């Protein structure tokens, strides 16, 4: 993102930092049930909340109002789900029916619950702190450009991109799920076992369940809101990549410990997919290079990295050494990504 000369890398950093401050302020530092019950808070105390919103103010400096709207939407969605009290009506509506599922999905947005959750998040503090951090810069730019830059930035590049498709960047509801699979490659080959692992963890009462809920809300908010927006670009959802990384890492850690809830054959399928994709790249890149950038056919070597990584990691899987397989995969992923963006992109 930084090599593309956009402010997205700063937005990713500050949004991730804001959610990290929230986690630091509310989650207990230990996994014991007793600590979870006695130390759990829904929202950070005032000094920590000021720090969190100050970090969001830096995100607003980086890329406008989305720096505040999106991380607060993630935290707000988490609170709406986690603070939801049990309802007596759940016993009268079958959760197996489509109607029952719709009722359960809409319960977090019940008006009173929604408004109390919004007030819990200290909205006045949020606006005051973000304004203190970001507003002086926007005022200075307004004065320097007679308001033209701020008006164009807020109306055209924020409101305008949400309301209508600009520059031909449109897409269907599947645009961002596909963009996530491509943009998160090679780690996205673990998508299916990661989803399986996360869903099963969400159905348990384990002490780490709130973390899975937060990560799911983090991903869901970005995919949903940007799917609704009319202008679509793959980079818009990159601030949710840290949440995806946490879920993939959780699955891989559980696999290494032998405690994974996903089907045991999925790692082999994932590594097979990695090798096949690498083979496709090794074949397609020379053909495309010969047509568009003659003399650069050697870039097919980059496609060989996933192939060799898959072969080596599969060997460790067969030797029943999942930790070494993961380390091998990680090394190959770093080598592939670095080669792709440092050499291939240029």
N, C-alpha and C positions, 0 to 999 in steps of 0.2 A: 504493500500500500504506500509506503514511503517512497519507494523508487518510482511510483507512478506520479509523483509530484502533486499529491492531493493531501488534504488535512485529515484523511481517514485514519491514519496511524495514530494521530493525537487523539482523535475521538475514541478509538478503540481503547487506548491506554487510560484516558480519564474516566470513561464509562465503567471499565473494569475496576479501576481503583475505587470508584464510588460504591460499587456493589461490594467490593472487598471491605471497605470501611463499615458498611452496614452489617456484613457477616461478623466482623470483628466486634461490633458493638452489641449484637444480640445473641449470638450463638455461644453456648458454654464451651470452655476450652477442653472439655473431656467428654468422652462418649458414654460415661456411666449413666444409667437411668435416673439415679438420685440427683446427679448434678443437672441433668436435663430438666428435671421437674422444678428444681429450686432456683436455677440460674437463668432460665429462658425468659427473654423479653421480646415483645413484639416489635418495639422500635427503640433505637438508641436513645440514651440520655441526651440532654440538650447540647453539651459540648461536642459529643461525637456526631450528633445530627448537624451541627454547624460545620464541622469538618467535612462531612459527607456532602452537604450541599455546596460547600466551597469548592470541592473537587468537581462537582457538576458544573459550577460556574466556569471552571477551566475548560470543560467540554463545550460549553456555550461559546466561549471565546474561539474554540477550535472550529466549530461547525454550526453554530446557531442554536435555535431553540430545541432541536432534537437532542442536544446534549443534556437537557433537563427533562424533557418529556419522556424519552425512552427509558432511562434507568429508573425514574420514578414509577413508570408504568410497570416495569419488571417487579420492583419491590411491592408496589401496590397490588399487583395480581397475586403475588406470593401471599400477602397478608389477607387478601380477600378469600383465598382458598384455605389457608391455615387457620384463620380466626373464625371460620364458618361454624356456627354451633349445630349440633345434630337437630334434625327436624322430625317432628312426629309424623309429618305427612309422608316421609320417606317409607314408612311402613305400609302406607296405603297405596303407593304407586310402585308398580313393579319396575325395578331398575333394568330388567331384561328387555322391556319394550322400548321402542323408539321414543314414545311420549315420555316415559319415565326417565330416559337418559337426557332428553332435552330439558326436563324440569330440573334435574340435578345439575346440569351444566349452567343453567341460568340462576340458580340459587345464590352464587357469590355476588350477583349484581342486584340483589334485592335492595331497594332504595335506602332503607335505614341502615342496613349493614354496609352498603357502599359509602354512604356519607360519613358514618362514624369511622370507617377505615381511612377515608381521605383526611378527616380532621386529626386522626391519630398520627398522620405523617407530618404534622406541623407545616401546613402550607404557607402560613405567614412567614415563618422562619425561612422556608425554602425560597420564597420570592425575595425576601430582604437580603439574604446571603448571596444568592446568585446575582442580584442586581448590584450589590456592592463589588463583586468581583468583575462582572462583565460589562455593566452599563457604562462606566467611564470610557471604555474603548469605543463602544458603539456611538456615544455622544461625540467623541473626538472625530470619528470618521464621518458622522452626519454633518458636523460643522465644516470639515475639510472638503466634502463633496457636495455641499448644499442639499444633503438628504438623498441624493441620487443613488449612492452605493447601497445604503441601508435599505431603501425602498426596493431596489432591484433584488438585493440578496434575500430579504424576508418574503416579499410578495412573489417574485418569479422563481427563485431557487428553493423556496420552502413550501409556501402555500401552492404555488403554481405546479410544482412537480407532483404534489399529492392530488391535486384536483384534475389534472389532465396530463396526457402523455406528451412529453416534450422530446424533440429531436429523434422521434421514431423509436424511443425506448419503451416498448410496451410488452405485454406477455400475459399468459394465462395464469390460473391459480397454481399450476405446477411449476411456474418459472423458478421460484426460490428454492423449493425442495431439490430440483435438479441442479440449480446453481450451487447449492450447499454441497451436494455430492461431488461436483466437479471441483469446486474451490477448495474443499477440504481433503482432496486426494493428496497422498495415498492413504491417509488415516480413515477415509470414508469407506474403505473396503470392510471395515468392522461395523458398518451402520446397522445391519440386521441384528447381530448379537448384542450390540450396545442398546438398541431399542428394546430387545427382549429382556435384557438384564435390568434396564431402568424401569420398565413397566412392572416387572415382578417385584423389584425393590419398593416401588411405590405402593404395592398392595400389601406390604408387610408393615409391622409396627416397630421396625428397627430404629435405633437411635439416630441413624444417618438418614432416615427418610426425609426430614425437612430439607436436607441438602439436595436430594433428588427433586423435590418439589420446586425448589428455587431454580435449579438448572432448567427444569422443564418449562417453568414460567418465563425464564430468560429467553429461551429459544422460541417458545410459542408466541410471545409478544412481538418479537421482531418479524417472524414469518407472517403472522396475521396482519399486523399493521402495514407492512410493506407490500403484502399481497393485495390489500385494499387500495393502496396508493396507485395512481394510474401510471406514473413513470417508474420504470423498473430497471435497475442496474445491479449486477452481481455484488458490487462493493457495498451496497446499502446494508446488507445483513452481516458484514464482517464483524461488527461489534458483538455478535452472539457467538462467534467462534470460540472464545474462552469457555463458554458453558458447554459447547459440544466437546471440546478437549477434555473437560473435567469428566464428562460421562464416559467417553471412550477410555480415558485413563482408569476410571473406576472399574469398568469391565475388565480391562487388561490386568489390573492389580488383583481382582478377584480370581481371574483365570490362573494367574501365577500362584495364588494361595490355594487353589483347588476348591474355592467356595463360590464359584460362578453359578448363577441361576440360569444362564443361557444354555442352550443345547450344546453338548461337547464337540459336535462336528463342525460348528461354525468357524472356528479359527482356520481349519484346513480349507474350507470353502473360500474364506477371505483371502488367504495366501494364494490360492489357485487363481482367484480373480485378479490379484495383483500381478501375477506372472502373465496372465493373458492380456491385460491392459498394456503391460510393458512390451509384450510381443507386438501388439497392434501399433504402439508408438514406433517401435523399431522398424516396422514395415511402412507405416504411413508417412513418417517424417522425411525420409529420403525422397519419396515420390513428390510430396508437397514442396520440398526444398528445390528439387530439380526444376519445378515449374515456376516458382515464385522468387526464390533466392538461389540461383545456380552457384555451385561451389560450396554450399553449406550442407551438403548431404551428410557430412560427418556428424551432424547433430543427432543422428540416429543412436549414437553412443549413449545419449541421455536416457533413451528408452531401454537400454540394456541394464540400467541400474535397478529398476523394479524387478526385472527377470532374475538377476543374480540374487537380489534380496529375498525374493520369494523362495528360490531354491535353497538358500542357506537357512532361512527361517523354518522351512518345511522339514529340513533335516533335523533341527533341534526339536520340533514338535514330535517327530517320529521317535526321537530319543527320549521323549517324555521330559523335556527340559524347557517348559514354557517361558521361564524367565529369560533364558538365553535367546529364545526366539523373539521375544519382545525387544530385547536390547538390539538384536540384529536388525529387526524391522525399523526401530527408531533411527539407527545409524544410516540405514538405507534411505529412510524418508528425508533426513536432513541433507544427505548427499544429493538426492534427486531434486529437492526443492531449491537448494542452493544453486545447483547446476542449471536448473530451468530458468531461474530469475536472474542470476548473475551472468550467465553465458547465453542461454537459449533465447531469452527475451531480447537481448541486444542484437 
